[in-house]
Every structure is written in C-alpha cells, then in structure tokens.
Amino acid sequence: MSRIKLLLDLVTDVRTVADDLQAIAEALSSDEPVPEQPKTEKKEEKKAEPEKTIRLEDVRAVLAAKSREGYGDKVRELIKKHGGTKLSDINPSEYDVMLKEAEVFGSAT
C-alpha cells in the first residue's frame, strides 16, 4: 500500500474522529435533559462481559508492523484471503480472525 494511500486513510480517520468529537461537544453543550438510564442489577453486569471490538485502526497497526518486519507479501495475501484488495474493503467481522492469522507471521511452524 502506498504511503499516500495510508496518509489519505489516516486523514479520513482523523476527520471521522473530529466529527464524533463535534457531535459529543454539541450534545454536552445542549440544554436538553439526558434521559435517565434504567438501573440494572450488578449481578447482570458481572455476567455480561462486554465484547472487545476490534477497530480498523487496530488491524491496520498490526498489519503495518508485520509489513515493516518484512512480511508485506503475507499481509497482502491475508487481505486478499479475506475478500479485499485493501484493508478498508474487509468486513469488520473478519478483523479478529485476521489478527490471529497475522500473529503467526514469523513464528516457527
């Protein structure tokens, strides 16, 4: 992936974060009351463990590191294997599998 493409992806991600921060700031500065959330029992909260969501940025960081380590060809193959020509083409549900597969790059098999 070219450096320009990586920078364009970074700019897009930064703009998304900026838009989200703007929406949060507007919500915080508005005078509308926030609806109160119903209280749940603490036992239920302990049982339900929140799923760790893997973001595009997380996968991009790991794959970029693997590419710098000399596994660029394997990274490209991994992206193709999961149905894309670039990382942003990949379905987010594939991220956890991709990370697990990328972890083995460079390990003795």
C-alpha positions as CSV (number, residue, x, y, z in Angstrom):
1,M,0.0,0.0,0.0
2,S,1.5,3.4,-0.9
3,R,2.3,5.9,1.7
4,I,-0.1,8.4,0.1
5,K,-3.0,5.9,0.4
6,L,-2.0,5.3,4.1
7,L,-2.0,9.1,4.7
8,L,-5.3,9.5,3.0
9,D,-6.8,6.8,5.1
10,L,-5.3,8.5,8.2
11,V,-6.9,11.8,7.2
12,T,-10.2,10.1,6.8
13,D,-10.0,8.5,10.2
14,V,-9.0,11.8,11.8
15,R,-11.9,13.5,10.2
16,T,-14.3,10.9,11.5
17,V,-12.9,11.3,15.0
18,A,-13.3,15.1,14.6
19,D,-16.9,14.7,13.6
20,D,-17.6,12.4,16.5
21,L,-16.0,14.9,18.9
22,Q,-18.0,17.7,17.5
23,A,-21.2,15.7,18.0
24,I,-20.3,15.0,21.6
25,A,-19.4,18.6,22.2
26,E,-22.8,19.7,20.8
27,A,-24.6,17.1,22.9
28,L,-22.8,18.2,26.1
29,S,-23.5,21.9,25.4
30,S,-27.2,21.5,24.7
31,D,-29.7,22.3,27.4
32,E,-31.8,19.2,26.7
33,P,-32.0,16.8,29.6
34,V,-30.5,13.4,29.2
35,P,-32.9,10.6,29.6
36,E,-32.1,8.6,32.7
37,Q,-31.0,5.0,32.0
38,P,-32.8,2.3,33.9
39,K,-30.6,0.8,36.6
40,T,-29.7,-2.8,36.2
41,E,-28.7,-5.2,38.8
42,K,-24.9,-5.6,39.4
43,K,-25.2,-9.3,39.1
44,E,-26.3,-9.0,35.5
45,E,-23.4,-6.6,34.7
46,K,-20.9,-9.1,36.0
47,K,-22.3,-11.9,34.0
48,A,-22.4,-10.0,30.7
49,E,-18.8,-9.3,29.7
50,P,-18.5,-6.6,27.1
51,E,-17.1,-7.9,23.8
52,K,-13.9,-6.2,22.8
53,T,-14.5,-4.7,19.4
54,I,-11.6,-4.6,17.1
55,R,-11.3,-1.5,15.0
56,L,-9.9,-0.9,11.6
57,E,-7.1,1.2,13.1
58,D,-6.1,-1.7,15.4
59,V,-5.8,-4.2,12.5
60,R,-4.0,-1.5,10.4
61,A,-1.4,-1.0,13.1
62,V,-0.7,-4.7,13.5
63,L,-0.5,-5.4,9.7
64,A,1.7,-2.3,9.2
65,A,4.1,-3.6,11.8
66,K,4.2,-7.0,10.2
67,S,4.8,-5.4,6.8
68,R,7.7,-3.4,8.3
69,E,9.1,-6.7,9.7
70,G,9.3,-8.0,6.1
71,Y,6.0,-9.8,5.8
72,G,4.4,-7.4,3.3
73,D,3.6,-10.2,0.8
74,K,1.9,-12.3,3.5
75,V,-0.1,-9.2,4.6
76,R,-1.3,-8.7,1.1
77,E,-2.2,-12.4,0.8
78,L,-4.1,-12.2,4.1
79,I,-6.1,-9.2,2.9
80,K,-6.9,-11.0,-0.4
81,K,-7.8,-14.1,1.5
82,H,-10.5,-12.2,3.5
83,G,-12.0,-10.7,0.3
84,G,-10.4,-7.4,-0.2
85,T,-7.8,-5.6,-2.3
86,K,-7.2,-3.2,0.6
87,L,-7.8,-3.3,4.3
88,S,-10.8,-1.0,4.2
89,D,-12.5,-3.5,1.9
90,I,-12.6,-6.1,4.6
91,N,-15.7,-6.8,6.7
92,P,-15.1,-5.8,10.3
93,S,-16.3,-9.2,11.4
94,E,-13.1,-10.6,9.9
95,Y,-10.8,-8.4,12.0
96,D,-10.3,-10.8,14.9
97,V,-9.5,-13.8,12.5
98,M,-7.1,-11.6,10.6
99,L,-5.3,-10.6,13.7
100,K,-4.9,-14.2,14.9
101,E,-3.6,-15.2,11.5
102,A,-1.2,-12.3,11.4
103,E,0.3,-13.2,14.8
104,V,1.8,-16.3,13.4
105,F,3.8,-14.4,10.7
106,G,7.5,-15.0,11.5
107,S,6.9,-17.7,14.1
108,A,8.5,-21.1,13.6
109,T,6.0,-23.6,12.2
